[in-house]
Amino acid sequence: MSLWDELGAEERTVMQNAIEEAWLCHVIGDHLGHASAGGAVWTFGTDEEAIRALIPRFAAITKGLVVRGLIELIPTERYDDWPEHVPMTEAEIDTALADPGTWVSVHATGPIMVMTTDHADRHLGR
């Protein structure tokens, strides 16, 4: 069984975004998205009301993946120091995940990048 088999649909969305080193504010829109142009292009969901409704769920899922050591969150101002950056504290993570701006706009709180950890990369064969 692979790591992907152990994850639910929302967890897979977060992990895929972490692999792509994406912004956390795009995760829910990605989850709500759909294929277009004959399946060749992925169109992100942009319904802000729908995104906001999913914030508590995705905050919990993201925190769970952080706790499991599969992903880490890196604020923009610390990314230039990656991989020697100062990791976010648990309080910083909780504050960021609870802030709707983290999930809605790249201009609100940072933005915050979601990335896989070395632990996850080993499980994914990267």
N, C-alpha and C positions, 0 to 999 in steps of 0.2 A: 504494500500500500504506500502511495506517495503522500507527501504533504498536501498536495492539492485535493486528494481524496478525503482528507480529514477536515477540510474547510467547507463552511457553508457559502452560499452565493455572495453574501455581503462581504465575508472575509476574503473570498477570492478577489473581489473587486479591489479591496484595500491592498492586498498583496500584489496584484498586478500593477497597481499604481506605484507601489513601493519599488517594484522591479524597474519600472520606468523612471524612478526618481522624480515623481510628479508632485505637484502642489496638493496639499490636503483639501484645499477649497474646490478641487475638481473631482474628488472621489465620488461624491453623491451624484453629481451631474453625469459622471461616467456610468454609474449604476443605473440611472434613469434613462440612459441613452438608448439609441437604436441604430441599426445598420441602415445606410441609405446608399444611393447610387449603385444599386444592384449588389449591395453587400460589401462594396469596396471601401466605403468610408463610414466611420463611426461618428454619429452626431450626438453630442452631449445633450442631456436634458437641461433645460434652462428655466423651468418653472420654479421660481424662488419659493413659492408657497409649499410646493411638494418637497423641495430640498430642505426647507426649514422643518417640515414635519418629520423628516428622517434623521435630523441631527442627534437626538438622544440615542437612537439605535446605533448609528454609526460611531458616535463618541464611545459608547460602551464596547463595540466591536474593536475599534482602534485601540482602546486602552487594553483590552484583552490580548491583542496581538503584541502590544508593547510588553506586557507582563510576561508573556510566553517567550519573549526574547526574539521574536521574528521580525519586528520592525522597530525603527526608531524615528522620532520626529526631530527635525533640525530647523530651527528658526533661520530665516534668511541671513541675519547678521552673524550667525555662527557658521554658515556653510563655507565661507572662504577658508576657514581653519580645518575643514574636514580633511582627513579623518582624525585630526588631533583636537577637534572642537570640544568644548565643555558640554557634556550631555545635559539635556533638560532635566530638571529635578522632577520628582513626582508631582509636586505642587504646581510647577510650571506646565506640565503636561495636562493636569486636571483643569487648570485655568484655561488653557488654549482649547481643549476639547469642549469645554462648556460654553465658549464664546461663539455665538452664531456667526460672527464675522470670519472666524477661522474656516468655516464651511461654505461661505457664500461669496467672498470676494478676495482676490489676491491683494487688495489694497487695505483690507481691514486690520489685520493683526500681524502682518509680517511680510510675506506669507510664511507658511510652514511647509517644509518639504517632508515627504514620507519616503523612507528608504529601507531596504532590507538590511538585516544585520549579517555578520559573518556566519552566525548560527543558522539563519535561514538559508543563506547562500549554499552552505554545505548540504543542507537537506534538499535543496533544489538542484544540486549538481552544478552550481555556478562557480 
